[in-house]
């Protein structure tokens, strides 16, 4: 993990070297002032007024140069040092986002999006604050502390030795306290992630919350997470308070040692009053880096906890990856074959006897090139999972899925997914314009191509009635559009993509009858000559499919045309009659 962290310094090595050099100069200048004052007090300033006045001009010039250099170094450390940290943060954020992009659906099934956002935002800020400040503080403070002790030992070894002993005792105590701080800070990160998760969940589901008048329920849930976070913060500040109190006690003990032991040594003519004053000046210089290091402990613990969480993500191998040297998919006909496919999610279903049951259980299915296959069956039977396995959103546990004889696991994911167009029941629109959402199907498409795709999806007329037309912002998840309008925008994306293979998972479920008829006609045109998989619960919409396959408990239990399956009087016929009778009863009720 530490090696990975250091790798982010490599592109910024020139800034890091400059920052380090300036930090060294700052520490040296800060150490030099008490020595300059002691030298002048014991030498020039004791020779008389004439000599002092003659030398003051050169002394002033030297100090001006010295502090101009210090000012320039402080500017570089503050400006360029932060720029270095910002660039490192930007690269870490990009790496973390790229890693999220590599993950399969199963990773997102297991992890909360608010927690992932916390790693990208909160953790990276703390990491990069530490990446900039901690090396700078470590260099400056270490040089000032060590340098001050070396100088003090040359002035009064006994007094310096007592101060070193006091410091070592308190450092040992603070090191012991660090172990507790590490645990508390890690716990604090977990708690704030829980708060973020609860907040996002409540805000995203606000329409459901209000429809059930469950505001109090959500307040209670958020309050519970908030109280847990508060408790972790209280623990954190107790630990930090003890740590800083120990530091303050150390500083007070050092001052007491100087006054008491220093007075004793002056009384015995072992040091002079000037030497004692120099000790006092160095204690002021000595106390500041100690306090800085103490205060930096909080940042250090946050940075370590944050980078450990980031490293967990970066070290996580994606569940689905391209095989080494995988070629692009070569589409010749578009024939799809499922051969003895088995698949289970991490949370497996169980039979009545308690045995684990796979979601897809030895499924065999062939979809000929240019053919439209409809999957029907009960909810949870495996229809959507069957479709999700084709573009490798998940990988099969056993068996193979082939397109024109090519195992989908042997070709690149990019070429595979570019060849497949998908419209799902749960439509997701990005918070942008209608034009941008349709163009997501082909980002470089022209305005005329976008408009043509909208026409084919039966959404162009509606868009034209909007004041902003295609530049209308749809809102978060398309909240400013109706369900049917969102569905048609999603269908327009697929028209624009113009893939060779189509997957329509309840693609017309949110449309009214008039719009559905228009879109079904457009989809039929789009599907002509292309291999198409359709999932539909409204069986009347798939009567004209070339093949209908009934899927139950992850297996194809029957297959044929509508007329063949009705003549067989099996599961499909039973579903069709139940739905037809229900529709007829509803029609009579109307």
N, C-alpha and C positions, 0 to 999 in steps of 0.2 A: 504494500500500500504506500509506504514512504517513497519507494522508487518511482511509483506512478505519479505521486505528488511532485517530486523533483522534476519530472519530465516536463511539467508545465512552465518551469523557469527557463528551459532551454531556448525557446524562441525570443525570450526577453532577457537574454544573458547580458546584452550590452547595458540595459537599464539596471539590471541587478548589480553589475560590477560598478557602475556609476553611483548607484544608491549606497552600496557598501563603502566605496571610497569616501563619499561625502559623510557618511556616518562616522567613519574613522577620524576624519578631520574634525568633525564636531566634538567627538569625545576628547581628542587631543587638546583642542582649544579650551574646552571646559576644565580640563585638568590643569592647564597651564596657568590660569589666573591666580589661584592661591600661591603658587610658586613664585610668580612674578611679584605679587604683593609682599611675600615674605622676603624675597631677595632685596626689593627696594627698601622695605622697612628696616632690614638689618644692615643695609649698605648705604646707598645714595641718600635716603631720607634722614640719615643720622649725620651727614657731613656738613650741614649748614644750608642756609637759605639761598646763597648765591649759586652753589652747585646744583641745588634742586631746581631753581628757576631756569638755569642754563640747559638742563636736561629735559625739562617738561615738554618742550616742543617735539623732540624726537620720540619721547615716550608717547605723546598724544598721536603722532603720526603712525607709530607702530601699532598702537591699539586700534586706530581707525582701520588700518589695513587688515589687522587680525579679525576684526568684527565684520568688515565687509566680506571677507572670505567666509566667515561663519554664516552671514546672511545668505550668500549665494548657495552655500551647501544646504542650509535649511530649506531654501526654496526648491532646490533639486529634489531633496528627500520628500518634501511634502507634495510637490506637483508630479514629478516623473515617477516617484515611488507609487503614488496612487494610480497613475496611468498604467504602470506595470501590473498592479493588482487588478485593474479593470480589464485589461487585455487577457489576463489569466482567467478571470471570471467568465469572460465572453467565450473563451475556448472551452472551458469546462462545461458551460451551459450548452454549447453546441454539441459537444461529445455526449452529454447526457441525453439531449433530445434525439440525437442520431441513434443512440442505443435504444431508446424507447421505440423509435421507428422500426428497429430490427426485430422487436419482440413480436411473438405470435399472439393470436387472440387469447390463448390460454393464460398468458402472463397478465393481460388486462382483466381477465376473469378473476384472477387471484389478488390483484392489487387495486387499491382505491385510488382514483384519479387525484383527489385532494392531497393524498400523501405523496404522490409523484410530483405534483406541483410544488409542494413544500420543499422537496429536494432540489428542484430547479431554481426556486426563488430564495427562500430563507437560508437554506444550508449553504448555497454558493456565495451568498453575501458574506456570511460569517467566515467561510473558508478563505475568501480572497482578501478580506480585511486582515486575517491572520497572515496570509501569504505576503502581504506588504509590510505590516507593522512588526510582526514578530522578529524577522531577521534584523530589521533596523534596531528595534529595541534591544535585542539580544547583544548585538555588536556594541552599541553605545553604552548600555548599562554594564556589560561585562568589562569593557575597557575602563570605564570610570571607576567601577568597584575595585578591580584588580590594581589599576594604576594608582588609585588613592591609597590602597594598602601598602603598595611598594614604596610610595613616597613617605607615608607615615612611619613605616619601619625604619627608613633612613633618618628620620627626625628623632623618634622616641620609641625604640623597640619594645620596651615594657608596656607602655600604654597602647601601642598598636597591637601587641599580642593579646592583651586583655580584650580589646575590641573584636579581634578576629575570633577569639573563643566564644564571646557572646553571640556573634553573628552565626557561627557554625551551629550552636545549640538551637537557635531559632530557625535556621534553615532546615535542620533535621525535623523539627516540629511541623514546619510548613510542608515538607515533602510528604510526611505522613498524612496531613490533611488533604493533600492532592488526590489520594486514592478515593476518598469519599466524594470529592468534587467531581471526579470523572464519572462516577455512577449517577450522581444527581443530574449532571448536565445531559447525559444520555437519556435519562428518564424524562427530562424536560422536553427534549426533542420529540419523543414519542407522544407526549401529552398535547403539544401544540399541533402535531399532525392530526390527532383525534379531533381537536377543535375545528381545524380546517375542513376535515372530512364531514363532520356534522353540519357545519355551516353550508358547505356546498350542497349536501344532500337536501337540506331543508329549503334552500333557495331554489334549487332546480325543481323541486317538487311542490313549489308554493301553490300551484293551481289545485293540486290534489289536497294539500293541507287545508286550503280555504273551502274547498267543496265539501269536506267532511267536518268543517268548523273545529279543526284540531290544532289551533294555534297554541293552546295551553300544553298539549302533548309535546309539540316541537320545542316550546320554551323549556319544558322540563328536561327533555333530552339534551338540548344545548346547554342548559344550566348544569346538568350533571358533568358533561365534558369540560365546561368552563371551570367548575369547582375542582375537578381533578387537576386541571392545568394550574389553577391557582395554588393548590396544595403543593405541586411540584416546584412552583416558583418560590413559595414560602420556604420549602426545604433548601432550595438553591441559595436563597439570600441568607438563611441561617448559617449555612456552610461558608458562604463568602464572607459574612460578617465575622465569623470566628477567625477566618484566614487573615482578614485585614486587621482585626484587633491584635492578632499575634504580631503582625508587622509593625503596628503602632507601638506595641510594648517593646519590641526589639529596638526601635528608634529611640524611645525614651530611655531604655537601659544604656544605650551607647552614650547619650548625652550625660546621663548620671555618672557613667564611668569616667568621662572626660573631666567633669567638674571635680569629682571626689579624688580620683587618682591623679589627675593633672595638678590639682592644688597640692597634693602630697609631694609630688615630684618637684614642683616649684619651690616648696618649702625646703627641700633638701638640695636645691641648686642643681637638679639633674636636667631640667629643661628651663627655657626662658618663657616670659609672658608672650613674646612674639610666637614662639613655637606652639604654645597653647592656643593662641588665636588662630594660627594656621590649622591646627587640629579641628577647631570649631568650624572654620570655613570648609574643610574637607568633609566634616560630618554633614553639613548642609548639602554638599555635592554628593555625598555618599547616600544620604537618605532619599534623595530624589530618584535615582535609578532603582533603589530597593522598592520604593512605592510604585514605580512604573512597572517593575516586574511583577509585583503583587497584583496590580490592576490588570496586567496582561494575561494573568492566569485564567480569568473568565473567558477572554477571547480565545486563548489557546484551547481550552476545553471545548468550547463551542466549535472551533475549527476542526479539532480532532473528531468530535462526534459527527459533525456534518460530513467530513470527507470519508469517514468510515461508511456512512450511509450511501454516499455517492459511489464509493468503491464497490459496495455490494451490488449495485446495479451494473457497473461497468464490467465486473467479473462474471456476471450472470450470462452464461452462454445462451443465445436465442434457441428456443425449442425447435424452430424451423429455420434452416439455413440452406443456401445453395450448395450442392455437392461441388467439390473442387473441380474446376474446369468444366462446369456444367454448360452445355450449349443452349442456345435459344430454342424455344418451341418452334417446330416447323409444321405449319398447318397446311395440309393438303386437301383433306376432305372434311374433317371436323367430327369424326366418329369418336364416341366416348364409351369406354368399357370399364365397369366396376367388376373386379374379379375377387370373389370371396373376401369382401372387405369387412373388417371388424374395427370398431372404434368405441372408446369409452372416455367420458370426461373424468376429471379427478374425483368428482362426486358421483359415484355410480348409483344407478337405480338398483333396487332389489326386488326379487320375486316374492310371492306370498310365502315361500319356504325360507326366505332370508338369504338366498343365494344372490350373488352379484350378477346383474344382467347388463350386457353392453348396450349402448345406445344403437349402434349398428352391428348386427349379428350375422356374419357370413352373407352379406348382401351381394347378389350378382345381378347385373343390369347392363344392357347394351343399348346405346342410343345411336342409331345410324346417322350418317352425315345428312344434314339438311332436314332431319326429322324433328318434330315437336313431340316431346314426351311430357305428359302431365303426371305429377305425383299426387296421390290423394291418400287419405287415411286419417286416423284420429290424431288429435294434438298429442305431441310427445312421442309419436311413432317413429320419428327419425327423418322426416322429409327435409326439413331445413338443414339438419346436420349432414345429410347426404349431399346437399348442394354446397355446403361450406367446405367439404373435403375436396371438392374439385379444384378450386383455386388455391388450395393448401392454406386456408385459414387455420386448419388443424391438419396434422398428419395422421394417416391411418395407423392403427396398432398392428394390423395384419392385412394381407392381401395387397392388391395394387389397383390404382386408377390410371387408365391410359387414355391419351388423346392421339388418335392416328398411330397407335402402337407405341407411343412414347410415354413412359412412366412419368407422371407429373413431378415426382421427386428427383428426376434426373435432369430436368430442364431448369432454367433460371426462373425465379419467381416473377420477375418483372415481365418477361415475355409471356409467361403463362397468364398473368392477370391482365395484361394488355389485350389478350385475345378473348377475354371473358367480360361481358357486360352484366351488371347485377343491379336489379331494382328490388328492394326489400319492402316489407310491410312497414317497418319502423324507419321512416325517412329522416335523414339528417341533412339539414341545410346549414351552411356556414354563415356567420354573421357578416354578410356582405350584400352586394346587389344581386338582383335576379340574373343579370348578365354574367356576373362572376360565378354564380352557382351553376348555371348551365354550361359555361365554358370550362368548368372543372372536368368535364368529360374529354375535352381537348383544349388545353390552355392557349394554344396559338390559333384557335379558330377565328375566322373573320366574323364581323357583325352579321353579314348575310347568312352565314352558315348557322350561327346561333339562332337567328330568327327562323330559319327553315326548320331547325330541330324543334323549336317551340311550336311551330305550326303543326308539325307531325304529332306532337304530344297534346294537341288541342288546348294549348295554354296561351298562344299568341294573342288571341282576341282579348282575353282578360288583361294581359300585360299592357296592351295598348290603351285600355281604359284608365290605367293608373296615371296620376299626374307626372310622375318621374319615369314612367315606362319601364324599360329594361334596367334603368339605373335606380329603381326602387330598392331600398334596403329592406331585407326580409326579417331582420332582428335575430336574436339568439335562437338557434335551432329552428329558424323560420317561424317565430312566434307571431309575426304580423300577417301570416297567410293561413288560410283554412287548411284542413287536412287534405282535401282533394286537390287544392292548388299546389301544396307542397309535393304531393305525389306526382303531379304532372310535370313539375319542374325537375324532379328526379328522373322521370322517364325521358324528358328532353335531354338530360345529360347522357343517357345511354344512346339515344338517337345520334347525338353528336359524336360519341365515341365510335359508333358503327363497328362493334366487335363481331367476330366470327361465331362466337358462342354466347347464347343469352341464358341468364337465370332470372326468372321472374317469380319472386317469392311473395305471393299475394300482392302483385304489382297494382291491381286495380281495386283493392279492398276499400280504399277511402273515397272512391268516386261515386257520384250520383249516377243514376241509370243512364241519363243522356250522355254525360261525359264518358262513362264507361264504354258505351257503345262506340263512341268515336275513337277512344284510345284502343279498344280491342281491334278495331279495323286497322289502325295504324300499326299496332303490334303485329298483327297478322302479316302486314306488308313487310315490316322489318324482319320478321322471322322467316320469310320466304327464302329458301336456299341456305338458311343458317340452322345450325343445331341449337335447339331451344329446350330448356327444362322449365316447366311451369308448375308452381305449387299453388293450388287454389282450393279453398273450402267451398266456394260456390260452384258446385259441379256443373251448373248450366253454362259456365264460361269456358269449359274445356271439353265440351262434347265433340268438337271438331279436331281435337288433337290426334295426331297420327297413331300414338300409342298412349294408353293410360295404364299406370302401374299403381296398384294398391300396396302401401307400405304399412306394416304393423309390426311393432316391437323390433324395428330395425331390419326387417326382411321384406322382400317382395313376395306377397302371397298370391297375387294374380296379376295378369298382364294381358292387354288386348285393346281393341277399339271399344268405343262406347257400346256399339250394338253387340259386339261379342261378349262383353262383360255383363250386359243386361241379360243376354240369353243364358249366360252361365248361372245367373241368379245367386251370386256369391256376395262377398262383403261390399263391393262397389254398388251392386244393384240395391242392396239394403240401404246403404247411405243415400243413394240417389232417390229412392222412394221416400225415405224419411224427410229429405230436404224438399223434395217436390211437394209432398203433402203439406209440409210446414209452410212453404211459400203460398200454396193454394189457400190454406186456412187463413194466412195473413191477408191475402188478397180479398177473400170473402169478408174478413173483419173490417177491412177498409171500406 
